[in-house]
């Protein structure tokens, strides 16, 4: 399984969870991978070690995904370290749960900054490095289409914004033979939403398959969209949620 041999990828927010699984899946298929992290330097180093164990080159770059200057720097550093860039995965994101009546302006700004402005600015910076056959893949949330609960309104609004961004950027970059797609995970077993957490049984009851997804399930979808087999797929949404959105 070496369909990504020679490709160079950047995965944002990849020191743990879904991002780490994506970085490892791309490396497994032959890509050299740079990752960004904000604070978890030790966990980022573990991901890089795992990438290198697969015989690929790994690079960890500290960057705040809410800081425009840090975003631009991290993309340029990744491209310089890897000798170019073929694949961008906009994975970094935050979740803040709060009713509209109580959410602070600071929390709204934080959600918009990381979840919306972050992917836009990261993609903007990456465009200069991507050539024909390039890939931009953004991680959204099934909550953009099916809202469950009553405290995630602003979070889900930020994920909904990625729908329009995905379609618009696919239209814009299509003539350059760069595909742009969105992957929407449902309930996935991560530190942020563990399968044994307080609300896990409620979420599991909404999933026809009856189980949480694992980070590797999302990573497999991303790896497919990054591969040559997906060269004619652009502007689409791939939902990985066990059927919860049906």
C-alpha positions as a LaTeX table, in Angstrom:
\begin{tabular}{lrrr}
\hline
Residue & $x$ (\AA) & $y$ (\AA) & $z$ (\AA) \\
\hline
Unk1 & 0.00 & 0.00 & 0.00 \\
Unk2 & 2.36 & 2.69 & $-1.24$ \\
Unk3 & 0.08 & 4.85 & $-3.37$ \\
Unk4 & 1.29 & 8.00 & $-1.60$ \\
Unk5 & 5.00 & 7.32 & $-2.01$ \\
Unk6 & 6.81 & 10.56 & $-2.78$ \\
Unk7 & 3.95 & 12.72 & $-1.50$ \\
Unk8 & 4.44 & 15.33 & 1.22 \\
Unk9 & 1.65 & 16.05 & 3.67 \\
Unk10 & 0.85 & 18.52 & 6.43 \\
Unk11 & $-1.71$ & 17.59 & 9.08 \\
Unk12 & $-2.67$ & 20.34 & 11.51 \\
Unk13 & $-3.43$ & 19.62 & 15.16 \\
Unk14 & $-2.02$ & 16.10 & 14.92 \\
Unk15 & $-0.38$ & 15.37 & 18.25 \\
Unk16 & $-3.27$ & 13.11 & 19.30 \\
Unk17 & $-6.64$ & 11.66 & 18.36 \\
Unk18 & $-7.94$ & 11.93 & 14.82 \\
Unk19 & $-5.05$ & 14.09 & 13.66 \\
Unk20 & $-2.42$ & 11.63 & 14.85 \\
Unk21 & $-4.29$ & 8.74 & 13.22 \\
Unk22 & $-4.43$ & 10.66 & 9.93 \\
Unk23 & $-0.71$ & 11.42 & 10.03 \\
Unk24 & 0.10 & 7.75 & 10.61 \\
Unk25 & $-2.29$ & 6.55 & 7.89 \\
Unk26 & $-0.68$ & 8.84 & 5.33 \\
Unk27 & 2.79 & 7.69 & 6.37 \\
Unk28 & 1.66 & 4.05 & 6.14 \\
Unk29 & 0.79 & 4.68 & 2.50 \\
Unk30 & 4.18 & 6.21 & 1.77 \\
Unk31 & 3.91 & 9.94 & 2.45 \\
Unk32 & 6.35 & 12.07 & 4.40 \\
Unk33 & 4.33 & 13.95 & 7.01 \\
Unk34 & 4.64 & 17.22 & 8.91 \\
Unk35 & 2.30 & 17.87 & 11.82 \\
Unk36 & 1.47 & 20.91 & 13.87 \\
Unk37 & 0.74 & 20.98 & 17.57 \\
Unk38 & $-0.01$ & 23.76 & 20.04 \\
Unk39 & 1.16 & 22.54 & 23.47 \\
Unk40 & 1.62 & 18.75 & 23.44 \\
Unk41 & 5.27 & 18.58 & 22.40 \\
Unk42 & 5.82 & 15.16 & 23.97 \\
Unk43 & 2.82 & 13.62 & 22.22 \\
Unk44 & 3.82 & 15.24 & 18.93 \\
Unk45 & 7.27 & 13.67 & 19.30 \\
Unk46 & 5.63 & 10.26 & 19.77 \\
Unk47 & 3.70 & 10.71 & 16.52 \\
Unk48 & 6.88 & 11.66 & 14.67 \\
Unk49 & 8.66 & 8.61 & 16.07 \\
Unk50 & 5.82 & 6.40 & 14.83 \\
Unk51 & 6.00 & 8.01 & 11.38 \\
Unk52 & 9.74 & 7.41 & 11.22 \\
Unk53 & 9.24 & 3.79 & 12.31 \\
Unk54 & 7.26 & 3.36 & 9.09 \\
Unk55 & 10.32 & 4.51 & 7.13 \\
Unk56 & 8.94 & 7.96 & 6.36 \\
Unk57 & 10.14 & 11.41 & 7.29 \\
Unk58 & 8.24 & 13.20 & 10.07 \\
Unk59 & 8.41 & 16.82 & 11.20 \\
Unk60 & 6.66 & 18.42 & 14.20 \\
Unk61 & 6.01 & 22.18 & 14.15 \\
Unk62 & 4.63 & 24.16 & 17.06 \\
Unk63 & 1.87 & 26.53 & 15.97 \\
Unk64 & $-1.26$ & 28.11 & 17.37 \\
Unk65 & $-4.05$ & 27.45 & 14.86 \\
Unk66 & $-5.75$ & 30.69 & 15.91 \\
Unk67 & $-2.70$ & 32.84 & 15.09 \\
Unk68 & $-2.50$ & 33.97 & 11.44 \\
Unk69 & 1.26 & 34.53 & 11.58 \\
Unk70 & 1.87 & 31.12 & 13.16 \\
Unk71 & $-0.32$ & 29.44 & 10.55 \\
Unk72 & 1.63 & 30.97 & 7.65 \\
Unk73 & 4.95 & 30.15 & 9.30 \\
Unk74 & 3.99 & 26.53 & 9.99 \\
Unk75 & 2.90 & 25.87 & 6.41 \\
Unk76 & 6.06 & 27.41 & 4.98 \\
Unk77 & 8.23 & 25.48 & 7.47 \\
Unk78 & 6.50 & 22.22 & 6.57 \\
Unk79 & 7.04 & 22.80 & 2.86 \\
Unk80 & 10.68 & 23.73 & 3.41 \\
Unk81 & 11.36 & 20.71 & 5.63 \\
Unk82 & 9.69 & 18.24 & 3.27 \\
Unk83 & 10.84 & 19.83 & 0.02 \\
Unk84 & 7.34 & 20.82 & $-1.02$ \\
Unk85 & 3.72 & 20.06 & $-0.22$ \\
Unk86 & 1.17 & 17.84 & $-1.94$ \\
Unk87 & $-1.47$ & 17.20 & 0.74 \\
Unk88 & $-2.98$ & 19.49 & 3.36 \\
Unk89 & $-5.28$ & 18.13 & 6.05 \\
Unk90 & $-7.03$ & 20.85 & 8.05 \\
Unk91 & $-7.65$ & 18.88 & 11.22 \\
Unk92 & $-7.04$ & 21.36 & 14.06 \\
Unk93 & $-10.23$ & 22.31 & 15.87 \\
Unk94 & $-11.69$ & 23.10 & 19.26 \\
Unk95 & $-15.06$ & 22.41 & 20.87 \\
Unk96 & $-16.71$ & 24.69 & 23.41 \\
Unk97 & $-20.17$ & 23.72 & 24.64 \\
Unk98 & $-22.36$ & 26.51 & 25.96 \\
Unk99 & $-25.94$ & 27.73 & 25.52 \\
Unk100 & $-26.26$ & 30.86 & 23.39 \\
Unk101 & $-27.60$ & 32.75 & 26.39 \\
Unk102 & $-24.36$ & 32.10 & 28.27 \\
Unk103 & $-21.53$ & 31.82 & 25.75 \\
Unk104 & $-18.96$ & 34.61 & 25.98 \\
Unk105 & $-17.71$ & 36.72 & 23.11 \\
Unk106 & $-14.23$ & 35.36 & 23.80 \\
Unk107 & $-15.43$ & 31.78 & 23.34 \\
Unk108 & $-17.25$ & 32.70 & 20.13 \\
Unk109 & $-14.08$ & 34.33 & 18.81 \\
Unk110 & $-12.02$ & 31.27 & 19.80 \\
Unk111 & $-14.35$ & 28.89 & 17.97 \\
Unk112 & $-14.45$ & 31.03 & 14.86 \\
Unk113 & $-10.70$ & 31.62 & 14.97 \\
Unk114 & $-9.64$ & 27.98 & 15.09 \\
Unk115 & $-12.52$ & 26.20 & 13.35 \\
Unk116 & $-13.22$ & 28.62 & 10.50 \\
Unk117 & $-10.46$ & 31.17 & 10.06 \\
Unk118 & $-7.81$ & 28.51 & 10.75 \\
Unk119 & $-8.65$ & 26.21 & 7.81 \\
Unk120 & $-9.13$ & 29.21 & 5.53 \\
Unk121 & $-5.75$ & 30.73 & 6.33 \\
Unk122 & $-3.96$ & 27.38 & 6.33 \\
Unk123 & $-5.38$ & 26.57 & 2.90 \\
Unk124 & $-4.47$ & 30.04 & 1.68 \\
Unk125 & $-0.87$ & 29.53 & 2.78 \\
Unk126 & $-0.71$ & 26.02 & 1.30 \\
Unk127 & $-1.99$ & 27.02 & $-2.14$ \\
Unk128 & 1.37 & 28.56 & $-3.02$ \\
Unk129 & 3.04 & 25.17 & $-2.47$ \\
Unk130 & 0.49 & 22.84 & $-4.07$ \\
Unk131 & 0.79 & 21.74 & $-7.67$ \\
Unk132 & $-1.38$ & 19.68 & $-10.01$ \\
Unk133 & $-2.73$ & 16.65 & $-8.19$ \\
Unk134 & $-2.67$ & 18.46 & $-4.86$ \\
Unk135 & $-5.17$ & 17.69 & $-2.12$ \\
Unk136 & $-6.87$ & 19.80 & 0.54 \\
Unk137 & $-8.96$ & 17.82 & 3.02 \\
Unk138 & $-10.74$ & 19.45 & 5.93 \\
Unk139 & $-12.14$ & 17.72 & 9.01 \\
Unk140 & $-15.63$ & 18.92 & 9.92 \\
Unk141 & $-18.35$ & 17.37 & 12.06 \\
Unk142 & $-21.57$ & 15.50 & 11.39 \\
Unk143 & $-23.10$ & 18.04 & 13.77 \\
Unk144 & $-23.05$ & 20.51 & 10.92 \\
Unk145 & $-26.00$ & 18.61 & 9.47 \\
Unk146 & $-27.62$ & 16.99 & 12.50 \\
Unk147 & $-27.54$ & 18.89 & 15.77 \\
Unk148 & $-27.97$ & 16.76 & 18.88 \\
Unk149 & $-28.13$ & 18.44 & 22.27 \\
Unk150 & $-28.64$ & 22.08 & 23.10 \\
Unk151 & $-25.23$ & 23.48 & 24.02 \\
Unk152 & $-23.22$ & 23.19 & 20.81 \\
Unk153 & $-24.92$ & 25.80 & 18.61 \\
Unk154 & $-21.87$ & 27.98 & 17.94 \\
Unk155 & $-19.54$ & 25.00 & 17.57 \\
Unk156 & $-21.84$ & 23.42 & 15.01 \\
Unk157 & $-22.20$ & 26.75 & 13.22 \\
Unk158 & $-18.44$ & 26.84 & 12.71 \\
Unk159 & $-18.49$ & 23.34 & 11.26 \\
Unk160 & $-21.40$ & 24.28 & 9.00 \\
Unk161 & $-19.34$ & 27.16 & 7.60 \\
Unk162 & $-16.85$ & 24.60 & 6.29 \\
Unk163 & $-19.48$ & 23.30 & 3.86 \\
Unk164 & $-19.48$ & 26.54 & 1.88 \\
Unk165 & $-15.71$ & 26.88 & 2.16 \\
Unk166 & $-15.24$ & 23.33 & 0.84 \\
Unk167 & $-17.46$ & 23.91 & $-2.18$ \\
Unk168 & $-16.09$ & 27.34 & $-2.98$ \\
Unk169 & $-12.45$ & 26.30 & $-2.75$ \\
Unk170 & $-13.09$ & 23.19 & $-4.85$ \\
Unk171 & $-14.54$ & 25.43 & $-7.54$ \\
Unk172 & $-11.63$ & 27.85 & $-7.27$ \\
Unk173 & $-8.82$ & 25.28 & $-7.36$ \\
Unk174 & $-10.35$ & 22.80 & $-9.79$ \\
Unk175 & $-8.72$ & 24.40 & $-12.84$ \\
Unk176 & $-5.35$ & 23.79 & $-11.17$ \\
Unk177 & $-6.16$ & 20.07 & $-10.73$ \\
Unk178 & $-6.28$ & 20.41 & $-6.94$ \\
Unk179 & $-9.11$ & 18.57 & $-5.20$ \\
Unk180 & $-10.83$ & 19.90 & $-2.08$ \\
Unk181 & $-12.99$ & 17.71 & 0.15 \\
Unk182 & $-14.55$ & 17.59 & 3.60 \\
Unk183 & $-14.64$ & 14.61 & 5.98 \\
Unk184 & $-17.33$ & 14.67 & 8.68 \\
Unk185 & $-16.72$ & 12.39 & 11.67 \\
Unk186 & $-19.54$ & 11.41 & 13.95 \\
Unk187 & $-18.99$ & 10.24 & 17.53 \\
Unk188 & $-15.36$ & 9.17 & 17.59 \\
Unk189 & $-13.40$ & 7.72 & 20.48 \\
Unk190 & $-10.92$ & 10.46 & 21.36 \\
Unk191 & $-9.80$ & 12.37 & 24.44 \\
Unk192 & $-12.40$ & 15.02 & 23.62 \\
Unk193 & $-15.28$ & 12.52 & 23.34 \\
Unk194 & $-14.32$ & 9.13 & 24.82 \\
Unk195 & $-16.45$ & 6.08 & 24.12 \\
Unk196 & $-16.77$ & 5.54 & 27.88 \\
Unk197 & $-17.58$ & 9.19 & 28.66 \\
Unk198 & $-20.57$ & 10.64 & 30.47 \\
Unk199 & $-22.63$ & 11.15 & 27.32 \\
Unk200 & $-21.34$ & 8.17 & 25.34 \\
Unk201 & $-24.37$ & 5.92 & 25.79 \\
Unk202 & $-26.69$ & 8.70 & 24.59 \\
Unk203 & $-24.59$ & 9.20 & 21.47 \\
Unk204 & $-24.21$ & 5.49 & 20.83 \\
Unk205 & $-27.98$ & 5.07 & 20.87 \\
Unk206 & $-28.21$ & 7.45 & 17.89 \\
Unk207 & $-25.83$ & 5.39 & 15.73 \\
Unk208 & $-27.39$ & 2.60 & 13.64 \\
Unk209 & $-24.16$ & 0.58 & 13.79 \\
Unk210 & $-24.34$ & 0.88 & 17.57 \\
Unk211 & $-20.71$ & 1.79 & 18.15 \\
Unk212 & $-18.39$ & 4.76 & 18.33 \\
Unk213 & $-15.97$ & 5.27 & 15.50 \\
Unk214 & $-12.23$ & 5.09 & 16.05 \\
Unk215 & $-9.75$ & 7.74 & 14.84 \\
Unk216 & $-8.47$ & 5.20 & 12.32 \\
Unk217 & $-11.90$ & 5.12 & 10.64 \\
Unk218 & $-11.65$ & 8.84 & 9.88 \\
Unk219 & $-8.02$ & 8.46 & 8.88 \\
Unk220 & $-8.94$ & 5.79 & 6.33 \\
Unk221 & $-11.39$ & 8.18 & 4.67 \\
Unk222 & $-8.76$ & 10.92 & 4.53 \\
Unk223 & $-6.14$ & 8.56 & 3.11 \\
Unk224 & $-8.55$ & 7.54 & 0.37 \\
Unk225 & $-9.31$ & 11.15 & $-0.58$ \\
Unk226 & $-5.56$ & 11.84 & $-0.65$ \\
Unk227 & $-4.91$ & 8.93 & $-2.99$ \\
Unk228 & $-4.85$ & 8.79 & $-6.79$ \\
Unk229 & $-8.07$ & 6.73 & $-6.66$ \\
Unk230 & $-9.94$ & 9.89 & $-5.58$ \\
Unk231 & $-8.63$ & 12.12 & $-8.35$ \\
Unk232 & $-12.14$ & 12.80 & $-9.71$ \\
Unk233 & $-13.70$ & 13.56 & $-6.32$ \\
Unk234 & $-13.82$ & 17.22 & $-5.33$ \\
Unk235 & $-16.18$ & 19.51 & $-3.45$ \\
Unk236 & $-17.81$ & 16.56 & $-1.73$ \\
Unk237 & $-18.51$ & 15.58 & 1.88 \\
Unk238 & $-17.60$ & 12.13 & 3.16 \\
Unk239 & $-19.43$ & 11.34 & 6.39 \\
Unk240 & $-17.93$ & 8.78 & 8.79 \\
Unk241 & $-20.54$ & 8.37 & 11.52 \\
Unk242 & $-21.88$ & 4.80 & 11.56 \\
Unk243 & $-25.11$ & 5.99 & 9.92 \\
Unk244 & $-26.05$ & 8.54 & 12.60 \\
Unk245 & $-26.87$ & 11.19 & 10.02 \\
Unk246 & $-29.30$ & 9.02 & 8.07 \\
\hline
\end{tabular}
